[in-house]
Amino acid sequence: MYPPKKHQDSDKQHLRQVIKTYPLATVISVKNNTPLVTHLPLIYRESDGKLIGHIDIYNPQTELLQNQNDITILFSGPQCYISPSIYTTAQLPTWNYIKVHLTGTVSRIDNTDDLKQSLITMTEFLEAPDHKYILDANNPRLDSNLKYIKLFEISIATWEGKFKLSQDKKPKDTENARQELLKANQASIKTFLDQVF
């Protein structure tokens, strides 16, 4: 079985937390044996366990996000290289990461009022907890852009959590890897942005 059991997490509460904390998903559809990939924020709707998203009408993947088509969705949590130097025992280099893989079927929702409300709801979620911006339902710019956006929902069929976090090491080494993950993600973002932005 791959990944090894120790690197799997089937606790849906943990997987939902990844989705809520890192909502930018990799959405994968297949047409004529060719994958189409788009990166979109998706919101997990607690009331029915579905994922809700929006896509630009000019995106070639839009036509596949309907009619109960099959879909694969990937969510990525924190990740980093783990040097053997952080361990108290002899180890080899590795990479730690958190991923959630989902499969399901997708349906389009063509109701304009539902589209508008879902954009408002997604903005509220993404602005939390400070809510410095509120998307007003009467915003004329919002209304003028609705015709360029399609709303879809995904019914989740399978859940797979891949949490490779040095769980197979001694407790001290596992904690060192956890600290490295925290430190590396904070430090690498600044270094990366300084180089590309």
Residue pairs with C-beta under 8 A, 6 or more apart in sequence:
3 162
3 164
4 168
6 167
6 168
7 162
7 163
7 164
7 165
7 167
8 160
8 161
8 162
8 163
9 15
9 161
9 162
9 163
10 159
10 160
10 161
11 161
12 159
14 161
14 163
15 100
15 159
15 161
16 44
18 75
18 77
18 98
18 100
18 161
19 25
19 42
19 44
19 51
19 75
19 100
20 44
21 77
22 75
22 76
22 77
23 41
23 42
23 43
23 75
23 125
23 126
24 39
24 40
24 41
24 75
24 76
25 39
25 40
25 41
25 42
25 51
25 53
25 73
25 74
25 75
26 37
26 38
26 39
26 73
26 74
26 75
26 76
27 37
27 38
27 39
27 40
27 42
27 53
27 61
27 65
27 71
27 72
27 73
28 35
28 36
28 37
28 71
28 72
28 73
28 74
29 35
29 36
29 61
29 64
29 65
29 69
29 70
29 71
29 72
29 106
30 36
30 70
31 64
36 60
36 61
36 64
37 61
38 55
38 59
38 61
40 53
40 54
40 55
41 53
41 122
41 126
42 51
42 52
42 53
42 73
42 154
43 51
43 52
43 53
43 121
43 122
43 125
44 50
44 51
45 51
45 52
45 153
49 156
50 153
50 154
50 155
50 156
51 73
51 102
51 104
51 153
51 154
51 156
52 118
52 121
52 122
52 151
52 152
52 153
52 154
53 65
53 151
53 152
53 153
53 154
54 115
54 118
54 119
54 122
54 149
54 150
54 151
54 152
55 61
55 62
55 65
55 149
55 150
55 152
56 62
56 148
56 149
56 150
57 147
57 148
57 149
57 150
58 148
62 150
64 71
64 106
65 71
65 106
65 108
65 150
65 152
66 106
66 107
66 108
66 152
67 107
67 108
68 105
68 106
68 107
69 105
69 106
70 103
70 104
70 105
71 103
71 104
71 105
71 106
71 154
72 101
72 102
72 103
73 101
73 102
73 103
73 104
73 154
74 99
74 100
74 101
74 102
75 99
75 100
75 102
76 97
76 98
76 99
77 97
77 98
77 99
77 100
78 97
78 98
78 181
78 182
78 185
79 95
79 96
79 97
79 98
79 181
79 185
80 95
80 96
80 97
80 180
80 181
80 184
80 185
80 188
81 93
81 94
81 95
81 184
82 93
82 94
82 95
82 96
82 166
82 177
82 180
82 181
83 93
83 180
84 90
84 91
84 92
84 93
86 173
86 176
86 177
86 179
86 180
87 169
87 173
87 176
87 177
88 170
88 172
88 173
88 176
89 169
89 170
89 173
91 169
91 173
94 164
94 166
95 164
96 164
96 165
96 166
96 177
96 180
96 181
97 162
97 164
98 161
98 162
98 163
98 164
98 165
99 161
99 162
99 163
100 159
100 160
100 161
100 162
101 158
101 159
101 160
101 161
101 162
102 154
102 156
102 157
102 158
102 159
102 160
103 156
103 157
103 158
104 154
104 155
104 156
104 157
104 158
105 154
105 155
105 157
106 152
106 153
106 154
106 155
107 152
107 153
107 154
107 155
108 150
108 151
108 152
109 115
109 118
109 151
109 152
109 153
110 150
110 151
111 151
112 146
114 151
115 146
115 149
115 150
115 151
116 137
116 142
116 143
116 146
117 137
118 151
119 135
119 142
119 149
120 135
120 137
123 133
123 134
123 135
124 131
124 134
124 135
127 133
127 134
135 142
136 142
165 174
165 177
165 178
165 181
166 173
166 174
166 176
166 177
166 178
167 174
169 177
